[in-house]
Amino acid sequence: WKPACFFQAMQQTATHHAASWGYDFDTLLAAGQVWVLSRLRIRFDDFPTPNETAVIRTWPKGISQRVFFLRDFEFRRPDGRSLAVATSAWLLIDPAARRILRPQTLGVDVPDNGGLTALAEPLEKIAMPDDLPEALAVQAGYSAVDMMGHVNNARYVEWVCDTIPFDRYRSGRLRRLQINYLNETRPGERLLLRAGEHDGQWLVYGQNLDSSQRAFEAVAAF
Amino acid sequence: WKPACFFQAMQQTATHHAASWGYDFDTLLAAGQVWVLSRLRIRFDDFPTPNETAVIRTWPKGISQRVFFLRDFEFRRPDGRSLAVATSAWLLIDPAARRILRPQTLGVDVPDNGGLTALAEPLEKIAMPDDLPEALAVQAGYSAVDMMGHVNNARYVEWVCDTIPFDRYRSGRLRRLQINYLNETRPGERLLLRAGEHDGQWLVYGQNLDSSQRAFEAVAAF
């Protein structure tokens, strides 16, 4: 498993869990609503080998700052040993108007599970210098874009990981990753990723060269 | 499913099948042998939706041109309708010496299954002009490289698909794809993909800018 595998699994598990209480993707879309991942922070405890089984649990953790649906995740081996814990914040969006909806628009109270927590850390803005060196140019080609015409969350994680020199992976395991998704990247658009080390952390942001917006910010620690 | 999903599934299924008769990856590697995909040709009949189940069958189809292990694949829906059929050619390689081994080195006769065929088409060299326009620059970053330090077969397919304009996907479904893997791409190396239309087919090749070798050639038809 690589870091992006955890993101793919979280996306699928969250979708599956929401569908299990009636809020599947098609039902939401018919009501003019979609959930989009806004921020995610994960602590990696171990990386499974390709054929290992991971047991994933996920649960809603209430509403934050009026607009964020919080959701936590835990990944364990079948024997209970931790693989990773994560916390995430999702926005409810009107995809036609491209605006953020209040959580009440969903029409159901999402349980807060009494504050049950997998990763008890806040999902803050990332302090990001503007002068990081150029690291990688990427394009949102066909392979990066999902059915909604958006770059898949896990693909951004691949891009973040691709800015990190191979030496770094050889000398130590990735321990933590936070990524804040700021502005969507549309099909065909190009991003310039800038990255560098600050205070022992690897900082990355992606500048959309076609829209001039910042697409995402991320911080990784080894 | 996108085209690369079929390639990921084929790789896993082939590995699983070889392991089922004792030739798992670790056993082969301990004997100084690995199988690498050399050529693959696939006809797509339909693309499953994200949660659909595909039943995959694969079988060896004998030896060709003294060095190629042939292997066919078929993808079906549970009700039997075809999703895709493919034929592939694999080389047995000594990873330390980086040279091709004769199939006899494997030490077992791989059954030829009486010529049972999923896609009855030869795996030929691809006629490729040298003057295709530049389409995409990519780098073999961390996300593209597997445990062996090679770019994953499916990632090349993503790159091929990323050279094709979005308009083409909107106006018609991808019907056929052949990819010939020519020279390995090592971690960090950059490829320049050149692509264009010739006689109704989409041709792509990847030039390794660091080694000056051609990494792969591919042909797609809609």
Interface residues (C-beta under 8 A of the other chain):
Chain A: K2 A4 P50 L136 A137 Q139 G141 Y142 S143 A144 M147 E158 W159 C161 D162 T163 I164 F166 Y169 P187 G188
Chain B: K2 A4 P50 L136 A137 Q139 G141 Y142 S143 A144 M147 E158 W159 C161 D162 T163 I164 F166 Y169 P187 G188
